[in-house]
Amino acid sequence: MKSWKKSKLSETGISGSGEKKSNYKLLKQTIMKKLIYLLAISASIAVQSCGNNSGSSTGTSDTTATMADSAATSAPSSAEATSGDTTAENKGASAQTSSTDIKGIVWKELQKLPLAADPSKEESIGVAVIQPSAPAERHSHAENEIGYVLAGESLLEVEGEPSRTIKAGDSFAIPAGKIHRAKPSGSVPFKVVVTYIVVKGQPLAQPAK
């Protein structure tokens, strides 16, 4: 009887010991799985957070760059528009288109200023246009005339000098008081930029008598 009890106790002890070891391993595995799961979740959250911050930063940077590009693009346009308006106003204020006292010449004054040495006189610069179908009338100026041909071609007749042909790119000078005229040829209007000195209130030129 005692022998049978010992045998049963021995079996029970062995069985209890094996069950404890099995439970320990199971608990250990469960804990490890949970730790791995938690680590995986933490890593995923960290990655997502970095991605969101990077995306937000990139978006902000892209937006800033776009705004800068837009400002840089519009600034020159605004400056050009303002400059164009100012130039147009200045030209409108200083440029005057009119016929001179000389038939065949259309004169557009660009700028004029009183002479420093003699404020009763003005120095004027402008553009003169003569049509090929209507040669300029013979005339003279009280002071020297200096000019540069912008377009066209013309025969230039100056008193006391041989006639010569001048064309775009040529320059010329006519002494004060010399009677002269331009006789354009071809189909292109003869256009020159010229400077004059005149007494205030007096015409730029006088017709030849």
MDTraj code that builds the backbone (N, CA, C; nanometers):
import mdtraj as md
import numpy as np

residues = "MET LYS SER TRP LYS LYS SER LYS LEU SER GLU THR GLY ILE SER GLY SER GLY GLU LYS LYS SER ASN TYR LYS LEU LEU LYS GLN THR ILE MET LYS LYS LEU ILE TYR LEU LEU ALA ILE SER ALA SER ILE ALA VAL GLN SER CYS GLY ASN ASN SER GLY SER SER THR GLY THR SER ASP THR THR ALA THR MET ALA ASP SER ALA ALA THR SER ALA PRO SER SER ALA GLU ALA THR SER GLY ASP THR THR ALA GLU ASN LYS GLY ALA SER ALA GLN THR SER SER THR ASP ILE LYS GLY ILE VAL TRP LYS GLU LEU GLN LYS LEU PRO LEU ALA ALA ASP PRO SER LYS GLU GLU SER ILE GLY VAL ALA VAL ILE GLN PRO SER ALA PRO ALA GLU ARG HIS SER HIS ALA GLU ASN GLU ILE GLY TYR VAL LEU ALA GLY GLU SER LEU LEU GLU VAL GLU GLY GLU PRO SER ARG THR ILE LYS ALA GLY ASP SER PHE ALA ILE PRO ALA GLY LYS ILE HIS ARG ALA LYS PRO SER GLY SER VAL PRO PHE LYS VAL VAL VAL THR TYR ILE VAL VAL LYS GLY GLN PRO LEU ALA GLN PRO ALA LYS".split()
xyz = np.array([
    [0.0825, -0.1201, 0.0000],
    [0.0000, 0.0000, 0.0000],
    [0.0862, 0.1256, 0.0000],
    [0.1832, 0.1304, 0.0886],
    [0.2758, 0.2440, 0.0946],
    [0.3553, 0.2545, -0.0339],
    [0.3937, 0.1415, -0.0852],
    [0.4694, 0.1408, -0.2105],
    [0.3879, 0.1988, -0.3239],
    [0.2578, 0.1658, -0.3244],
    [0.1696, 0.2184, -0.4328],
    [0.1557, 0.3691, -0.4224],
    [0.1421, 0.4265, -0.3003],
    [0.1293, 0.5706, -0.2796],
    [0.2539, 0.6447, -0.3249],
    [0.3718, 0.5834, -0.2892],
    [0.4969, 0.6467, -0.3309],
    [0.5066, 0.6536, -0.4821],
    [0.4624, 0.5436, -0.5411],
    [0.4678, 0.5405, -0.6871],
    [0.3794, 0.6489, -0.7464],
    [0.2585, 0.6629, -0.6901],
    [0.1653, 0.7652, -0.7398],
    [0.2180, 0.9064, -0.7157],
    [0.2752, 0.9290, -0.5996],
    [0.3304, 1.0604, -0.5690],
    [0.4453, 1.0941, -0.6621],
    [0.5264, 0.9901, -0.6879],
    [0.6398, 1.0117, -0.7779],
    [0.5915, 1.0505, -0.9163],
    [0.4876, 0.9796, -0.9668],
    [0.4341, 1.0108, -1.0989],
    [0.3736, 1.1514, -1.1027],
    [0.3001, 1.1841, -0.9925],
    [0.2367, 1.3155, -0.9850],
    [0.3391, 1.4256, -0.9825],
    [0.4487, 1.4058, -0.9091],
    [0.5546, 1.5072, -0.9004],
    [0.6202, 1.5298, -1.0338],
    [0.6418, 1.4168, -1.1000],
    [0.7053, 1.4287, -1.2318],
    [0.6144, 1.5027, -1.3280],
    [0.4842, 1.4639, -1.3205],
    [0.3876, 1.5268, -1.4098],
    [0.3755, 1.6759, -1.3804],
    [0.3711, 1.7146, -1.2517],
    [0.3597, 1.8549, -1.2127],
    [0.4793, 1.9354, -1.2569],
    [0.5973, 1.8749, -1.2467],
    [0.7188, 1.9436, -1.2874],
    [0.7202, 1.9696, -1.4379],
    [0.6773, 1.8698, -1.5152],
    [0.6744, 1.8848, -1.6619],
    [0.5740, 1.9896, -1.7050],
    [0.4588, 1.9948, -1.6377],
    [0.3559, 2.0932, -1.6713],
    [0.4041, 2.2339, -1.6417],
    [0.4790, 2.2520, -1.5302],
    [0.5316, 2.3840, -1.4964],
    [0.6291, 2.4338, -1.6027],
    [0.7163, 2.3419, -1.6480],
    [0.8135, 2.3794, -1.7509],
    [0.7443, 2.4190, -1.8804],
    [0.6395, 2.3443, -1.9141],
    [0.5651, 2.3735, -2.0376],
    [0.4952, 2.5095, -2.0294],
    [0.4340, 2.5381, -1.9139],
    [0.3674, 2.6673, -1.8930],
    [0.4659, 2.7838, -1.8980],
    [0.5850, 2.7641, -1.8449],
    [0.6877, 2.8672, -1.8436],
    [0.7301, 2.9031, -1.9863],
    [0.7513, 2.7949, -2.0670],
    [0.7920, 2.8178, -2.2061],
    [0.6827, 2.8921, -2.2823],
    [0.5573, 2.8524, -2.2587],
    [0.4445, 2.9160, -2.3264],
    [0.4332, 3.0645, -2.2881],
    [0.4513, 3.0926, -2.1582],
    [0.4454, 3.2295, -2.1100],
    [0.5584, 3.3129, -2.1698],
    [0.6760, 3.2517, -2.1749],
    [0.7920, 3.3220, -2.2290],
    [0.7704, 3.3566, -2.3767],
    [0.7171, 3.2582, -2.4518],
    [0.6904, 3.2810, -2.5936],
    [0.5846, 3.3903, -2.6137],
    [0.4829, 3.3892, -2.5292],
    [0.3761, 3.4897, -2.5384],
    [0.4307, 3.6301, -2.5139],
    [0.5148, 3.6404, -2.4100],
    [0.5740, 3.7714, -2.3773],
    [0.6618, 3.8212, -2.4908],
    [0.7422, 3.7307, -2.5475],
    [0.8307, 3.7689, -2.6575],
    [0.7499, 3.8163, -2.7784],
    [0.6403, 3.7447, -2.8073],
    [0.5559, 3.7833, -2.9201],
    [0.4966, 3.9218, -2.8991],
    [0.4511, 3.9487, -2.7771],
    [0.3931, 4.0791, -2.7475],
    [0.4977, 4.1909, -2.7585],
    [0.6207, 4.1601, -2.7088],
    [0.7280, 4.2597, -2.7186],
    [0.7609, 4.2902, -2.8652],
    [0.7699, 4.1838, -2.9451],
    [0.7994, 4.2020, -3.0870],
    [0.6882, 4.2817, -3.1542],
    [0.5624, 4.2504, -3.1175],
    [0.4473, 4.3198, -3.1749],
    [0.4501, 4.4688, -3.1392],
    [0.4807, 4.4973, -3.0114],
    [0.4874, 4.6370, -2.9673],
    [0.6006, 4.7124, -3.0354],
    [0.7167, 4.6430, -3.0505],
    [0.8295, 4.7064, -3.1185],
    [0.7957, 4.7365, -3.2649],
    [0.7252, 4.6436, -3.3274],
    [0.6865, 4.6627, -3.4668],
    [0.5920, 4.7816, -3.4812],
    [0.4944, 4.7936, -3.3898],
    [0.4012, 4.9064, -3.3936],
    [0.4745, 5.0383, -3.3723],
    [0.5678, 5.0419, -3.2759],
    [0.6443, 5.1640, -3.2473],
    [0.7265, 5.2061, -3.3684],
    [0.7891, 5.1056, -3.4317],
    [0.8700, 5.1360, -3.5502],
    [0.7837, 5.1911, -3.6639],
    [0.6632, 5.1307, -3.6799],
    [0.5733, 5.1761, -3.7861],
    [0.5274, 5.3191, -3.7622],
    [0.4945, 5.3497, -3.6349],
    [0.4513, 5.4867, -3.6011],
    [0.5634, 5.5864, -3.6266],
    [0.6858, 5.5469, -3.5888],
    [0.8009, 5.6370, -3.6086],
    [0.8238, 5.6651, -3.7562],
    [0.8127, 5.5591, -3.8390],
    [0.8331, 5.5756, -3.9837],
    [0.7276, 5.6674, -4.0425],
    [0.5995, 5.6449, -4.0037],
    [0.4907, 5.7282, -4.0544],
    [0.5088, 5.8743, -4.0133],
    [0.5520, 5.8949, -3.8887],
    [0.5722, 6.0304, -3.8388],
    [0.6806, 6.1012, -3.9187],
    [0.7908, 6.0296, -3.9449],
    [0.8990, 6.0888, -4.0238],
    [0.8525, 6.1195, -4.1645],
    [0.7731, 6.0271, -4.2206],
    [0.7219, 6.0480, -4.3564],
    [0.6320, 6.1680, -4.3642],
    [0.5438, 6.1843, -4.2649],
    [0.4530, 6.2994, -4.2636],
    [0.5298, 6.4299, -4.2510],
    [0.6296, 6.4314, -4.1613],
    [0.7088, 6.5528, -4.1418],
    [0.7861, 6.5880, -4.2669],
    [0.8422, 6.4829, -4.3297],
    [0.9180, 6.5065, -4.4529],
    [0.8282, 6.5581, -4.5625],
    [0.7071, 6.4960, -4.5752],
    [0.6123, 6.5401, -4.6775],
    [0.5673, 6.6813, -4.6539],
    [0.5416, 6.7142, -4.5257],
    [0.4980, 6.8498, -4.4925],
    [0.6071, 6.9508, -4.5225],
    [0.7328, 6.9138, -4.4873],
    [0.8446, 7.0029, -4.5109],
    [0.8669, 7.0239, -4.6595],
    [0.8568, 6.9088, -4.7347],
    [0.8754, 6.9187, -4.8802],
    [0.7673, 7.0034, -4.9421],
    [0.6415, 6.9835, -4.8952],
    [0.5303, 7.0618, -4.9481],
    [0.5481, 7.2086, -4.9216],
    [0.5916, 7.2401, -4.7980],
    [0.6145, 7.3797, -4.7619],
    [0.7255, 7.4395, -4.8458],
    [0.8344, 7.3570, -4.8644],
    [0.9458, 7.4056, -4.9449],
    [0.9035, 7.4296, -5.0877],
    [0.8246, 7.3320, -5.1433],
    [0.7776, 7.3478, -5.2815],
    [0.6890, 7.4709, -5.2954],
    [0.6003, 7.4906, -5.1950],
    [0.5109, 7.6064, -5.2005],
    [0.5896, 7.7367, -5.1957],
    [0.6902, 7.7398, -5.1066],
    [0.7731, 7.8594, -5.0952],
    [0.8480, 7.8866, -5.2240],
    [0.9041, 7.7765, -5.2832],
    [0.9777, 7.7930, -5.4081],
    [0.8870, 7.8431, -5.5187],
    [0.7631, 7.7873, -5.5228],
    [0.6678, 7.8301, -5.6251],
    [0.6341, 7.9771, -5.6097],
    [0.6099, 8.0214, -5.4851],
    [0.5777, 8.1616, -5.4597],
    [0.6944, 8.2516, -5.4982],
    [0.8179, 8.2052, -5.4664],
    [0.9358, 8.2850, -5.5009],
    [0.9499, 8.2987, -5.6509],
    [0.9288, 8.1832, -5.7215],
    [0.9386, 8.1877, -5.8680],
    [0.8338, 8.2811, -5.9258],
    [0.7113, 8.2732, -5.8682],
    [0.6030, 8.3584, -5.9178],
    [0.6361, 8.5051, -5.8968],
    [0.6906, 8.5365, -5.7785],
    [0.7256, 8.6762, -5.7486],
    [0.8375, 8.7249, -5.8393],
    [0.9388, 8.6343, -5.8606],
    [1.0505, 8.6726, -5.9463],
    [1.0063, 8.6945, -6.0891],
    [0.9055, 8.6115, -6.1325],
    [0.8565, 8.6247, -6.2701],
    [0.7743, 8.7502, -6.2874],
    [0.6890, 8.7820, -6.1880],
    [0.5999, 8.8963, -6.2021],
    [0.6702, 9.0290, -6.1773],
    [0.7783, 9.0283, -6.0952],
    [0.8475, 9.1532, -6.0640],
    [0.9041, 9.2232, -6.1867],
    [0.9816, 9.1467, -6.2740],
    [1.0319, 9.2147, -6.3923],
    [0.9219, 9.2675, -6.4800],
    [0.8071, 9.1870, -6.4926],
    [0.6961, 9.2321, -6.5760],
    [0.6386, 9.3623, -6.5236],
    [0.6216, 9.3675, -6.3880],
    [0.5674, 9.4899, -6.3296],
    [0.6621, 9.6066, -6.3512],
    [0.7943, 9.5773, -6.3318],
    [0.8930, 9.6836, -6.3497],
    [0.8941, 9.7321, -6.4939],
    [0.8831, 9.6331, -6.5900],
    [0.8831, 9.6712, -6.7306],
    [0.7608, 9.7544, -6.7636],
    [0.6451, 9.7097, -6.7085],
    [0.5216, 9.7833, -6.7374],
    [0.5306, 9.9260, -6.6850],
    [0.5848, 9.9385, -6.5609],
    [0.5984, 10.0717, -6.5021],
    [0.6949, 10.1574, -6.5821],
    [0.8088, 10.0920, -6.6220],
    [0.9069, 10.1642, -6.7010],
    [0.8494, 10.2079, -6.8341],
    [0.7699, 10.1148, -6.8966],
    [0.7082, 10.1475, -7.0247],
    [0.6121, 10.2639, -7.0125],
    [0.5305, 10.2635, -6.9051],
    [0.4350, 10.3732, -6.8843],
    [0.5077, 10.5054, -6.8638],
    [0.6156, 10.4995, -6.7817],
    [0.6914, 10.6215, -6.7541],
    [0.7553, 10.6747, -6.8807],
    [0.8130, 10.5824, -6.9613],
    [0.8759, 10.6247, -7.0864],
    [0.7742, 10.6872, -7.1791],
    [0.6565, 10.6231, -7.1875],
    [0.5511, 10.6760, -7.2749],
    [0.5091, 10.8153, -7.2304],
    [0.4981, 10.8351, -7.0982],
    [0.4580, 10.9659, -7.0467],
    [0.5644, 11.0700, -7.0788],
    [0.6944, 11.0308, -7.0594],
    [0.8020, 11.1240, -7.0870],
    [0.8048, 11.1621, -7.2342],
    [0.7852, 11.0603, -7.3203],
    [0.7858, 11.0896, -7.4631],
    [0.6684, 11.1802, -7.4998],
    [0.5540, 11.1521, -7.4391],
    [0.4361, 11.2325, -7.4680],
    [0.4552, 11.3759, -7.4258],
    [0.5288, 11.3948, -7.3157],
    [0.5481, 11.5298, -7.2638],
    [0.6492, 11.6078, -7.3464],
    [0.7537, 11.5345, -7.3999],
    [0.8606, 11.6075, -7.4662],
    [0.8511, 11.6058, -7.6177],
    [0.7885, 11.4996, -7.6756],
    [0.7845, 11.4879, -7.8207],
    [0.6648, 11.5620, -7.8787],
    [0.6910, 11.6378, -7.9824],
    [0.5847, 11.7109, -8.0502],
    [0.6016, 11.6924, -8.2003],
    [0.4968, 11.6464, -8.2668],
    [0.5022, 11.6264, -8.4103],
    [0.4291, 11.7402, -8.4793],
    [0.4972, 11.8027, -8.5732],
    [0.4343, 11.9133, -8.6444],
    [0.5072, 11.9386, -8.7755],
    [0.4426, 12.0115, -8.8605],
    [0.5066, 12.0524, -8.9849],
    [0.5882, 12.1773, -8.9563],
    [0.7022, 12.1866, -9.0205],
    [0.7835, 12.3072, -9.0046],
    [0.7330, 12.4118, -9.1049],
    [0.8037, 12.5247, -9.1074],
    [0.7694, 12.6277, -9.2052],
    [0.8178, 12.5898, -9.3454],
    [0.8869, 12.4740, -9.3536],
    [0.9422, 12.4282, -9.4812],
    [0.8533, 12.3182, -9.5386],
    [0.8074, 12.3382, -9.6592],
    [0.7202, 12.2406, -9.7231],
    [0.7938, 12.1079, -9.7443],
    [0.7222, 12.0005, -9.7199],
    [0.7785, 11.8663, -9.7437],
    [0.8457, 11.8035, -9.6234],
    [0.8617, 11.8805, -9.5140],
    [0.9304, 11.8257, -9.3953],
    [0.8328, 11.8139, -9.2787],
    [0.8271, 11.6941, -9.2200],
    [0.7501, 11.6723, -9.0968],
    [0.8504, 11.6557, -8.9833],
    [0.8376, 11.7408, -8.8829],
    [0.9361, 11.7478, -8.7744],
    [0.8778, 11.6978, -8.6431],
    [0.9509, 11.6088, -8.5764],
    [0.9100, 11.5586, -8.4452],
    [1.0202, 11.5912, -8.3451],
    [0.9915, 11.6899, -8.2589],
    [1.0905, 11.7305, -8.1595],
    [1.0934, 11.6302, -8.0447],
    [1.2134, 11.5872, -8.0082],
    [1.2285, 11.4892, -7.8997],
    [1.2641, 11.5554, -7.7671],
    [1.3625, 11.6440, -7.7706],
    [1.4047, 11.7152, -7.6492],
    [1.4598, 11.8517, -7.6879],
    [1.4532, 11.9446, -7.5914],
    [1.5189, 12.0742, -7.6114],
    [1.5567, 12.1329, -7.4763],
    [1.6657, 12.2112, -7.4772],
    [1.7150, 12.2754, -7.3547],
    [1.7720, 12.4128, -7.3888],
    [1.7594, 12.5085, -7.2959],
    [1.8234, 12.6397, -7.3180],
    [1.9750, 12.6230, -7.3181],
    [2.0437, 12.7015, -7.3978],
    [2.1895, 12.6967, -7.3981],
    [2.2427, 12.7560, -7.2679],
    [2.3416, 12.6899, -7.2101],
    [2.3995, 12.7389, -7.0850],
    [2.4660, 12.8753, -7.1064],
    [2.5302, 12.8919, -7.2221],
    [2.6011, 13.0168, -7.2490],
    [2.5081, 13.1299, -7.2913],
    [2.3908, 13.0927, -7.3433],
    [2.2965, 13.1948, -7.3900],
    [2.1533, 13.1420, -7.3745],
    [2.0909, 13.1640, -7.2589],
    [1.9565, 13.1115, -7.2317],
    [1.8483, 13.1616, -7.3276],
    [1.8813, 13.2633, -7.4084],
    [1.7816, 13.3115, -7.5042],
    [1.7692, 13.2174, -7.6241],
    [1.8625, 13.1227, -7.6327],
    [1.8603, 13.0246, -7.7408],
    [1.8363, 12.8838, -7.6854],
    [1.7836, 12.7987, -7.7709],
    [1.7554, 12.6597, -7.7319],
    [1.8229, 12.5639, -7.8290],
    [1.8714, 12.4538, -7.7726],
    [1.9245, 12.3460, -7.8562],
    [1.8177, 12.2382, -7.8632],
    [1.7861, 12.1975, -7.9839],
    [1.6761, 12.1032, -8.0048],
    [1.7254, 11.9812, -8.0826],
    [1.6721, 11.8650, -8.0472],
    [1.7012, 11.7428, -8.1219],
    [1.5689, 11.6776, -8.1580],
    [1.5616, 11.6255, -8.2792],
    [1.4364, 11.5645, -8.3222],
    [1.4559, 11.4827, -8.4486],
    [1.3443, 11.4348, -8.5022],
    [1.3455, 11.3521, -8.6236],
    [1.2691, 11.4248, -8.7330],
    [1.3307, 11.4325, -8.8512],
    [1.2663, 11.4940, -8.9677],
    [1.2389, 11.3848, -9.0707],
    [1.1196, 11.3887, -9.1293],
    [1.0804, 11.2889, -9.2294],
    [1.0388, 11.3600, -9.3579],
    [1.0926, 11.3118, -9.4694],
    [1.0602, 11.3681, -9.6013],
    [1.0170, 11.2534, -9.6921],
    [0.9031, 11.2663, -9.7544],
    [0.8521, 11.1638, -9.8436],
    [0.9182, 11.1747, -9.9811],
    [0.9453, 11.0597, -10.0454],
    [1.0074, 11.0624, -10.1785],
    [0.9243, 11.1400, -10.2814],
    [0.7938, 11.1405, -10.2625],
    [0.7064, 11.2077, -10.3593],
    [0.6989, 11.3583, -10.3372],
    [0.7581, 11.4060, -10.2250],
    [0.7499, 11.5502, -10.1950],
    [0.8823, 11.6003, -10.1400],
    [0.9780, 11.6303, -10.2255],
    [1.1094, 11.6797, -10.1810],
    [1.0953, 11.8049, -10.0950],
    [1.1923, 11.8233, -10.0080],
    [1.1892, 11.9394, -9.9190],
    [1.2141, 12.0682, -9.9975],
    [1.1504, 12.1734, -9.9512],
    [1.1715, 12.3063, -10.0104],
    [1.3106, 12.3563, -9.9723],
    [1.3735, 12.4338, -10.0564],
    [1.5047, 12.4911, -10.0263],
    [1.4922, 12.5858, -9.9059],
    [1.5852, 12.5726, -9.8121],
    [1.5764, 12.6513, -9.6891],
    [1.7137, 12.6630, -9.6232],
    [1.7176, 12.7371, -9.5123],
    [1.8428, 12.7513, -9.4357],
    [1.8108, 12.7613, -9.2870],
    [1.9166, 12.7509, -9.2044],
    [1.9020, 12.7604, -9.0580],
    [1.9962, 12.8676, -9.0050],
    [1.9561, 12.9322, -8.8981],
    [2.0385, 13.0392, -8.8402],
    [2.1679, 12.9853, -8.7806],
    [2.1658, 12.8581, -8.7377],
    [2.2834, 12.7946, -8.6792],
    [2.3137, 12.6644, -8.7555],
    [2.4227, 12.6007, -8.7174],
    [2.4613, 12.4760, -8.7842],
    [2.3551, 12.3671, -8.7675],
    [2.3467, 12.2815, -8.8668],
    [2.2602, 12.1623, -8.8600],
    [2.3494, 12.0389, -8.8686],
    [2.3338, 11.9485, -8.7736],
    [2.4102, 11.8228, -8.7735],
    [2.3106, 11.7084, -8.7659],
    [2.3276, 11.6092, -8.8541],
    [2.2292, 11.5015, -8.8574],
    [2.2857, 11.3639, -8.8890],
    [2.1981, 11.2647, -8.8720],
    [2.2327, 11.1236, -8.8980],
    [2.1122, 11.0592, -8.9658],
    [2.1377, 10.9862, -9.0756],
    [2.0292, 10.9260, -9.1532],
    [1.9851, 10.7942, -9.0897],
    [1.8577, 10.7883, -9.0557],
    [1.8012, 10.6676, -8.9950],
    [1.7476, 10.5706, -9.0993],
    [1.6857, 10.6235, -9.2047],
    [1.6248, 10.5374, -9.3062],
    [1.6141, 10.6117, -9.4381],
    [1.6103, 10.5354, -9.5467],
    [1.5928, 10.5941, -9.6780],
    [1.7213, 10.6437, -9.7414],
    [1.7040, 10.7108, -9.8543],
    [1.8176, 10.7631, -9.9309],
    [1.7761, 10.8936, -9.9968],
    [1.8705, 10.9872, -10.0056],
    [1.8345, 11.1181, -10.0619],
    [1.9562, 11.1871, -10.1231],
    [1.9253, 11.2682, -10.2217],
    [2.0272, 11.3573, -10.2774],
    [2.0278, 11.4826, -10.1902],
    [2.1445, 11.5201, -10.1389],
    [2.1574, 11.6381, -10.0539],
    [2.2240, 11.7501, -10.1336],
    [2.1531, 11.8603, -10.1488],
    [2.2060, 11.9760, -10.2210],
    [2.2350, 12.0871, -10.1203],
    [2.3597, 12.1307, -10.1136],
    [2.4017, 12.2365, -10.0217],
    [2.4688, 12.3466, -10.1036],
    [2.4277, 12.4699, -10.0773],
    [2.4820, 12.5849, -10.1494],
    [2.6340, 12.5890, -10.1405],
    [2.6993, 12.6013, -10.2584],
    [2.8445, 12.6114, -10.2615],
    [2.9155, 12.4786, -10.2513],
    [2.8431, 12.3673, -10.2458],
    [2.9046, 12.2348, -10.2355],
    [2.8489, 12.1445, -10.3458],
    [2.9255, 12.0442, -10.3878],
    [2.8721, 11.9512, -10.4866],
    [2.7625, 11.8651, -10.4241],
    [2.6606, 11.8327, -10.5014],
    [2.5517, 11.7480, -10.4505],
    [2.6056, 11.6083, -10.4189],
    [2.5496, 11.5452, -10.3204],
    [2.5915, 11.4087, -10.2852],
    [2.4731, 11.3285, -10.2340],
    [2.4846, 11.1985, -10.2438],
    [2.3786, 11.1096, -10.1981],
    [2.4114, 11.0586, -10.0579],
    [2.3154, 11.0680, -9.9702],
    [2.3328, 11.0141, -9.8340],
    [2.2231, 10.9110, -9.8094],
    [2.2572, 10.8101, -9.7309],
    [2.1624, 10.7011, -9.7033],
    [2.1737, 10.6584, -9.5581],
    [2.0892, 10.5619, -9.5185],
    [2.0867, 10.5139, -9.3795],
    [2.2273, 10.4781, -9.3312],
    [2.2652, 10.5347, -9.2174],
    [2.3971, 10.5102, -9.1613],
    [2.4960, 10.6224, -9.1859],
    [2.4605, 10.7166, -9.2768],
    [2.5487, 10.8298, -9.3054],
    [2.5173, 10.9473, -9.2122],
    [2.6159, 11.0316, -9.1927],
    [2.5965, 11.1549, -9.1152],
    [2.6245, 11.2731, -9.2054],
    [2.5802, 11.3913, -9.1628],
    [2.6021, 11.5117, -9.2434],
    [2.6036, 11.6353, -9.1537],
    [2.6638, 11.7423, -9.2053],
    [2.6688, 11.8693, -9.1321],
    [2.6519, 11.9823, -9.2326],
    [2.5627, 12.0742, -9.1996],
    [2.5336, 12.1869, -9.2891],
    [2.5628, 12.3164, -9.2128],
    [2.6546, 12.3987, -9.2656],
    [2.6911, 12.5236, -9.1956],
    [2.5734, 12.6204, -9.1848],
    [2.5770, 12.7039, -9.0842],
    [2.4715, 12.8042, -9.0603],
    [2.4548, 12.8940, -9.1827],
    [2.3298, 12.9218, -9.2186],
    [2.2988, 13.0135, -9.3267],
    [2.3060, 12.9544, -9.4657],
    [2.3573, 12.8337, -9.4807],
    [2.3702, 12.7724, -9.6126],
    [2.2334, 12.7219, -9.6616],
    [2.1961, 12.7620, -9.7819],
    [2.0695, 12.7131, -9.8386],
    [2.0894, 12.5685, -9.8856],
    [1.9936, 12.4832, -9.8545],
    [2.0056, 12.3412, -9.8881],
    [1.8679, 12.2768, -9.8998],
    [1.8657, 12.1540, -9.9468],
    [1.7430, 12.0755, -9.9477],
    [1.7772, 11.9284, -9.9713],
    [1.6822, 11.8412, -9.9346],
    [1.6968, 11.6972, -9.9550],
    [1.5935, 11.6522, -10.0572],
    [1.6377, 11.5678, -10.1512],
    [1.5484, 11.5135, -10.2542],
    [1.5536, 11.3609, -10.2460],
    [1.4641, 11.3009, -10.1635],
    [1.4651, 11.1555, -10.1443],
    [1.4435, 11.0798, -10.2745],
    [1.5026, 10.9613, -10.2825],
    [1.4837, 10.8731, -10.3967],
    [1.4313, 10.7383, -10.3466],
    [1.3780, 10.6590, -10.4378],
    [1.3244, 10.5296, -10.3991],
    [1.1845, 10.5425, -10.3413],
    [1.1421, 10.4392, -10.2683],
    [1.0057, 10.4365, -10.2138],
    [1.0007, 10.4488, -10.0616],
    [1.1179, 10.4480, -9.9969],
    [1.1234, 10.4549, -9.8501],
    [1.1340, 10.6002, -9.8055],
    [1.0518, 10.6433, -9.7098],
    [1.0626, 10.7809, -9.6579],
    [1.2029, 10.8093, -9.6046],
    [1.2515, 10.9276, -9.6314],
    [1.3842, 10.9684, -9.5849],
    [1.3691, 11.0215, -9.4423],
    [1.4397, 10.9569, -9.3495],
    [1.4243, 10.9921, -9.2075],
    [1.5607, 11.0213, -9.1465],
    [1.5721, 11.1365, -9.0816],
    [1.6998, 11.1746, -9.0196],
    [1.6751, 11.2268, -8.8776],
    [1.7751, 11.2080, -8.7914],
    [1.7724, 11.2698, -8.6591],
    [1.8703, 11.3870, -8.6658],
    [1.8237, 11.5045, -8.6250],
    [1.9046, 11.6256, -8.6418],
    [1.9021, 11.7122, -8.5159],
    [2.0037, 11.7969, -8.5032],
    [2.0102, 11.8933, -8.3927],
    [2.0154, 12.0345, -8.4496],
    [1.9473, 12.1252, -8.3792],
    [1.9444, 12.2657, -8.4198],
    [1.9637, 12.3534, -8.2967],
    [2.0098, 12.4767, -8.3221],
    [2.0111, 12.5800, -8.2191],
    [1.9302, 12.6970, -8.2757],
    [1.8280, 12.7359, -8.2015],
    [1.7403, 12.8439, -8.2492],
    [1.7124, 12.9433, -8.1365],
    [1.6821, 13.0654, -8.1758],
    [1.6403, 13.1658, -8.0781],
    [1.4985, 13.1297, -8.0331],
    [1.4734, 13.1397, -7.9035],
    [1.3412, 13.1056, -7.8498],
    [1.2311, 13.1796, -7.9234],
    [1.1293, 13.1049, -7.9656],
    [1.0161, 13.1673, -8.0332],
    [1.0337, 13.1813, -8.1824],
    [1.1541, 13.1502, -8.2338],
    [1.1804, 13.1623, -8.3771],
    [1.1642, 13.0257, -8.4453],
    [1.1307, 13.0224, -8.5743],
    [1.1163, 12.8953, -8.6460],
    [1.2502, 12.8253, -8.6630],
    [1.2458, 12.6935, -8.6832],
    [1.3682, 12.6174, -8.7012],
    [1.4392, 12.6521, -8.8309],
    [1.3624, 12.6912, -8.9326],
    [1.4237, 12.7161, -9.0629],
    [1.3521, 12.8314, -9.1331],
    [1.4227, 12.8866, -9.2315],
    [1.3643, 12.9961, -9.3126],
    [1.3665, 12.9523, -9.4597],
    [1.2551, 12.9654, -9.5290],
    [1.2533, 12.9316, -9.6720],
    [1.3513, 13.0212, -9.7484],
    [1.4103, 12.9626, -9.8526],
    [1.5034, 13.0405, -9.9356],
    [1.4258, 13.1456, -10.0166],
    [1.4841, 13.2614, -10.0333],
    [1.4178, 13.3687, -10.1077],
    [1.4441, 13.3527, -10.2586],
])
top = md.Topology()
chain = top.add_chain()
for i, resn in enumerate(residues, 1):
    res = top.add_residue(resn, chain, resSeq=i)
    for name in ("N", "CA", "C"):
        top.add_atom(name, md.element.get_by_symbol(name[0]), res)
traj = md.Trajectory(xyz[None], top)
